[in-house]
Amino acid sequence: MIEIEEADKKLKGFKFIDLFAGIGGFHYALKSFGAECVFASEIDKKASATYYLNHNMIPQGDITKIDEKDIPSHDILCGGFPCQAFSISGKQKGFEDTRGTLFFDIARIVNHHRPRIVFLENVKNLTRHDSGKTLNVVLNTLNDMNYDVHYKVLNTSKFGLPQNRERVYIVAFNKTYYSNSDFVFPVSNRTSCLNDILEKDPVDGKIIDRDDVQFYKNYTPQRNIFGEIDLPNKPIQIGKVNKGGQGERIYHPIGHSITLSAYGGGVGAKTGLYKIDGKIRKLSPRECARLQGYPETFIFPKSIPEAHKQFGNSVSINVLQYIIKEIINTVESNEQRTNARLSNGEEWFQKRKRDSFKV
Ligand SMILES: C[S@@+](CC[C@H](N)C(=O)[O-])C[C@H]1O[C@@H](n2cnc3c(N)ncnc32)[C@H](O)[C@@H]1O
């Protein structure tokens, strides 16, 4: 994650709730700007245990069973709601159409608490699901609740973390507070490479020793005119095991990792396979933590498959931080406008007072 300077911690005084909290990627990102978490919900007991160890807060369980009135008031609602395919395009009635989905739970909490900002994340496929109708219902539902809604697909690869991970981010501003939302998503072209985050011979980076390894070519990194290596900033596949299906492809550490996933299969399940120091191996949990921007102090489960699952389900903290910077810009520009309006109003009032004395 990015170190945020004291002067930039501009969310001090903001309270947030962390829904579908997992191991707390949103928590780290918002806290880094000074915001305070007042409630978290996570149904998975093992993820909750990791959350507690790192954030010193026990998440409440199943959000569908929690009455919105029992949730503390807050300024920001955030959550990477689960990405299982859901179709809510049926009757196009917005909010009511979402009943039975986990987005409905987000909507009913927003409807009750009216937070200033809603900040959501989901898989890229949400934008294409049911020809875009599912996403439209999500956007329209927020819009109908008086929110100005923005969304964009961003790739972690562009934000200084060497992982190819495309996700859709949704940011919505309550128009009662932010009448003029000039929000734009961040643009970044920061390069990075897997070599920078690798551990030296990690005991938990499973080595694959098989007879059916096949390399396509000897990949040679390109150099620019100054002789520096041109980082490709994307995964570079150099070989395969077995038939080269999912989890069976081998990548070069000058490039990026594939998308970490909670459920992927194959010998390289959840992380992919990489040729590192002449050996073919999976990524260790610590390497996965780094690929999602988690701090070095982060405590993960002892079970390697469980740790891989939790990082695969999580979110890229650095990308969230870039977005939060832009959210702060919108908050500040609205405050400036409000202050300008107030002082214009005050000037007008004084002028009227002066004019009325002339009469
Ligand atoms: C995509 S993950 C989000 C991970 C999180 N953003 C993080 O940083 O780790 C979705 C999470 O929602 C949780 N979840 C699913 N159904 C839930 C429910 N009904 N109530 C609370 N949490 C739920 C899952 O266990 C999973 O951890």
Ligand as a Chemical Component Dictionary entry (heavy atoms), coordinates in Angstrom:
data_LIG
# 
_chem_comp.id                   LIG 
_chem_comp.type                 NON-POLYMER 
_chem_comp.pdbx_formal_charge   0 
_chem_comp.three_letter_code    LIG 
# 
loop_
_chem_comp_atom.comp_id 
_chem_comp_atom.atom_id 
_chem_comp_atom.alt_atom_id 
_chem_comp_atom.type_symbol 
_chem_comp_atom.charge 
_chem_comp_atom.model_Cartn_x 
_chem_comp_atom.model_Cartn_y 
_chem_comp_atom.model_Cartn_z 
_chem_comp_atom.pdbx_ordinal 
LIG C1  C1  C 0  -15.106 -10.485 -3.083 1  
LIG S1  S1  S 1  -14.950 -10.837 -1.408 2  
LIG C2  C2  C 0  -14.525 -9.252  -0.751 3  
LIG C3  C3  C 0  -13.190 -9.254  -0.075 4  
LIG C4  C4  C 0  -12.784 -7.966  0.590  5  
LIG N1  N1  N 0  -12.991 -6.791  -0.233 6  
LIG C5  C5  C 0  -11.321 -8.013  1.031  7  
LIG O1  O1  O 0  -10.648 -6.996  0.980  8  
LIG O2  O2  O -1 -10.841 -9.067  1.417  9  
LIG C6  C6  C 0  -16.630 -11.002 -0.897 10 
LIG C7  C7  C 0  -16.796 -11.383 0.559  11 
LIG O3  O3  O 0  -18.180 -11.352 0.909  12 
LIG C8  C8  C 0  -18.411 -12.343 1.891  13 
LIG N2  N2  N 0  -19.853 -12.629 1.955  14 
LIG C9  C9  C 0  -20.599 -13.362 1.092  15 
LIG N3  N3  N 0  -21.883 -13.390 1.474  16 
LIG C10 C10 C 0  -21.968 -12.651 2.611  17 
LIG C11 C11 C 0  -23.034 -12.305 3.481  18 
LIG N4  N4  N 0  -24.270 -12.744 3.256  19 
LIG N5  N5  N 0  -22.773 -11.537 4.547  20 
LIG C12 C12 C 0  -21.509 -11.091 4.793  21 
LIG N6  N6  N 0  -20.444 -11.395 4.009  22 
LIG C13 C13 C 0  -20.674 -12.156 2.921  23 
LIG C14 C14 C 0  -17.559 -13.507 1.393  24 
LIG O4  O4  O 0  -17.289 -14.445 2.421  25 
LIG C15 C15 C 0  -16.308 -12.791 0.879  26 
LIG O5  O5  O 0  -15.306 -12.735 1.858  27 
# 
loop_
_chem_comp_bond.comp_id 
_chem_comp_bond.atom_id_1 
_chem_comp_bond.atom_id_2 
_chem_comp_bond.value_order 
_chem_comp_bond.pdbx_ordinal 
LIG C1  S1  SING 1  
LIG S1  C2  SING 2  
LIG S1  C6  SING 3  
LIG C2  C3  SING 4  
LIG C3  C4  SING 5  
LIG C4  N1  SING 6  
LIG C4  C5  SING 7  
LIG C5  O1  DOUB 8  
LIG C5  O2  SING 9  
LIG C6  C7  SING 10 
LIG C7  O3  SING 11 
LIG C7  C15 SING 12 
LIG O3  C8  SING 13 
LIG C8  N2  SING 14 
LIG C8  C14 SING 15 
LIG N2  C9  SING 16 
LIG N2  C13 SING 17 
LIG C9  N3  DOUB 18 
LIG N3  C10 SING 19 
LIG C10 C11 SING 20 
LIG C10 C13 DOUB 21 
LIG C11 N4  SING 22 
LIG C11 N5  DOUB 23 
LIG N5  C12 SING 24 
LIG C12 N6  DOUB 25 
LIG N6  C13 SING 26 
LIG C14 O4  SING 27 
LIG C14 C15 SING 28 
LIG C15 O5  SING 29 
# 
